Structures are given as C-alpha cells and as structure tokens.
Amino acid sequence: MQARLSRLGTRLTDFTMRWVPDAWVVAVLLSALVWGLAVFAADAPAWTGDVPLPGCAKDRSCGAFDAWSGGIWRLLKLTSQFALALVAAQACATSRPLYGLMGRLAGLANPDRPRQAIVLMALFSASTAYLNWAVNLVMCATFVPIVAARNPKTDFRLLVATAYLGIGVVWHAGLSGSGPLVAATAGNFLVKQGVLQAPLPISETLLAPFNLAYVVFITAVATTTVALLHPQDDDARPLPVARAEALLSPPPPRPEAAELTPAQRLDHLRLLSLLVGGLVLAHLVTRFVREGAAGWDINGYNAAFLGLALVLHDSPRTFLAGCEQGARNAWGIIVQFPLYAGIFGLMTLTPLAAQMTDWIAALGDAHTFPAVVYVLSAVVNYLVPSGGSQFVIEAPYILAAGAQHGLPHGATVLAFAYGDMSTNLIQPFWAIPLLSVTGVAFGEIMGYCLLLFATVSAATLGAVLLMPALF
C-alpha cells in the first residue's frame, strides 16, 4: 500500500510538472474563467452595463469589464499588508536566535531515514501555520534548505510540498484565521449589516473545543499522509547537499568594531534597533489595551513580528538585510494580487457571488449545511485566495443561511475557515515565497499536493458533518 501510494505521488508529480503552468499564468486563466461565469452564469454584460462605474457597484449590476476594472485596485491595502507581513516574518526568520533554533531542529531527524525529515517538516509547518500564516510561509521557506542539507536522502519535491502543508491544513483554524478574527472585531461589517447582533468571540470559533480537536486531528492525518508518500530509495529525488547549502540564508557574521567607520558603527548599533523595536511593540500593547481583541488583526501581527525582528537582530544592518530577502519573496504577491483583486471585483460587482452562495446554500439542511459551506468556501478560495476578502464575499450569505438551519454562527465560521484553506494545497498563490526560495516549480509539487488535498478534504468533510451533533 505504501509503495503504491508513493508511486502514485511520483507519477502525479511528473504529470503536473508537464501540464501546470506558472502561478501568474494560473491567475490569468482563473480571471478568464470567472469573467465567463459572470457573463454566462450571472447574466452580467460582457463589457459595460447600462450604468457605468461607480454607480453600478451599488446594486452589483456592473458589466464584466467594469467589474474587473473596479476590482483590480480594491485590494491595494491588503496587498501592502500581506507584503509587509512577509517582509517582517522573513526578518524574524533570518535573525540569529531563530535561525540557530531551526538548525537544531533540523538535526533531530535521522539522515538515513528520510521519512523522519518529512514528519519533522510537517509538524514544523503545521505549528508555524497555527501561529501565523506569514510566519509559516517564510519560516518554512527558510527551514526547507536546512532540512535538505542535513537529510540528503529525502525527496526534495515532497519536502517542499510538505512545507506547504500548514497553509492548506491548519492556518485558518489557527490564531491568525482572518474569518474568525474579523467576526470577533468590534463594529465589523457583519454587525453593521445586522447579520450578527454582536461580535462573535474567538471562544466560539478558534478556541472552541471542536476547533482545537480538529487542529490536532487534521495535523495527524496530513502528517501521516506525507510520510506515506515518500518515494522508495530508487525513485526519490533528493537535492544535492551543495545545492541545498547554496539555498541557505544564514545571518551574516558580526563585524569587528575596530574595522568600522563612524557611519558603519551607527549601522551596526544594536541600541537603535532595540529602541525602535521597543516602540513598535509598545504600540502593539497600547492597541491591545485600547481595542482589546480588535487589536489582533493583520496590522497587529505585522507590528508584533516587525518589533520582534528588530529586537532579535544584532543590528539595524542585519535587520535590513533580512527585510531585503523578504521583499524578494513578496514580489509575486505584489504582481499577482491585482489579478485576484480583479476576480474579487467580478464576483462582488456582479450578481455572481450572491448567486453562487444561494445555489450552494439551497442544497443543505440542518445536518449537511456545514459541509455545504465547506465545499462552497473551497471553490471560492481557488478563485479568490485571500481569506479576508473571501469572508467579505461569503459571510453575509452563509451566516444568514446557517441561522435559518439552526446552526451556531461559530460552526458556520469554522466550516468556512476549513474550506477556505483546503484548496490552498492545490492553488499556487501562497506557494510563491516557498517556490521562490527553493527554485522549485509548482508543477513539481502539485502531484503530492493533490493526494494530500484528497486525504485532508475527505477527513475534513467527515468532521464538518459531525458539527451539528458535536459543536
């Protein structure tokens, strides 16, 4: 069984290497698909409608071109937040304390038993994803070459696919889950629209016993799956140690003070980064004191990791070097996000999003509605791979329909979260930092990701079907 599964993963990966294009091309193809859906499924005019922008946005009657045009710049704030999150997380990951910790962790796996490296990578990815999605993306990209260099018999394609595990299995059920955090924010759009009578505390979503048990369960399922997928020795394709070491990004050595000019001494004066880092962390604490849970949003995360990066680094110079690496990893998000924002416009400025939600919501009943929400969110996530943006699209409809079925709001939000992250496993958008660092094409890991997606989806469907009885 194990040999058959590993061979299937290898064959699927060989197939997807040949047929799956670059992530930017995938975004273009998805844009064309949603454009067609808006025209042929939602009856939107193919170009412009009777009412041009911005008037058509009020009643979602825009033509497809106007909807796309009106959407491409609507997520600029989110783009900058996500880009800064990757930069700050990269700066943290390249600090001397965290980099040293990752080196010690990589040494826990037996080099002669490659499955141990896969299990280690899976647990690392799941743990960091539970803490924060951006930290997961960046720290896994940093950790993969370290593990590959220490474990020269491990299949590198599967190792990279395993590093991507957390963003598709755990993150939206973790502490940075954007749907639950938005619902918990005071004065959020759901409260203003009357969908929620009051903010939904995370004790009913992220910290609910059902969700905590789910995180442990699905992590075990995913880890077991990737361990079984490792090819036999003859079929494995490890990365040569020299190439793995070339991908490493260790912190630079500390310079000798006597060799520095006065300007360079300021560049390497740790007191400066400590002061600024302390101010940023003080800003975060002040937000918590004044805003409570509302301060724990993406801006709060960015402040936390920016402040930690400044405090952890030896000097402003090493901090800026880490930020430079993070900026190189963020370029794909900056370039692709306008395309996904255009998809967002096509869905929200035409009747498409409301129709999709109504079609699928009508299929469920009191027992199956969580599964319906899960499937809906998985489909929409492939078209709009941003949990926060997708929650804005879906939440008013699924929460209202869930209430009609007698389902607690917390259960509906969690079913959304599980579906939103599941198709990340087969969506290249969030793999960009990982692929950029490792030099691996998405097609090279897609076969393994497809098998992992199938296993995790089956397990999650079983879990959400139990929601009405256990939540």
Secondary structure, DSSP 8 states (H G I E B T S, - for coil): -HHHHHHHHHHHHHHHHHH---HHHHHHHHHHHHHHHHHHTS---SS--SS-TTGGGTTT---HHHHHHHHTTTTHHHHHHHHHHHHHHHHHHTSHHHHHHHHHHHTTS-TT-HHHHHHHHHHHHHHHHHH-HHHHHHHHHHHHHHHHHH-TTSBHHHHHHHHTHHHHHTGGGSTT-HHHHHHHSTT-HHHHTTSSSS---GGGTTTSHHHHHHHHHHHHHHHHHHHHH---TTT--B--HHHHHHH---------GGG--HHHHHHT-HHHHHHHHHHHHHHHHHHHHHHGGGG-SHHHHHHHHHHHHHHHSSSHHHHHHHHHHHHHHHHHHHHHHHHHHHHHHHHHSSTHHHHHHHHHHTT--TTTHHHHHHHHHHHHHHHS--HHHHHHHHHHHHHHHHHHTT--HHHHHHHHHHHHHHGGGG-SGGGHHHHHHH---HHHHHHHHHHHHHHHHHHHHHHHHTHHHH-
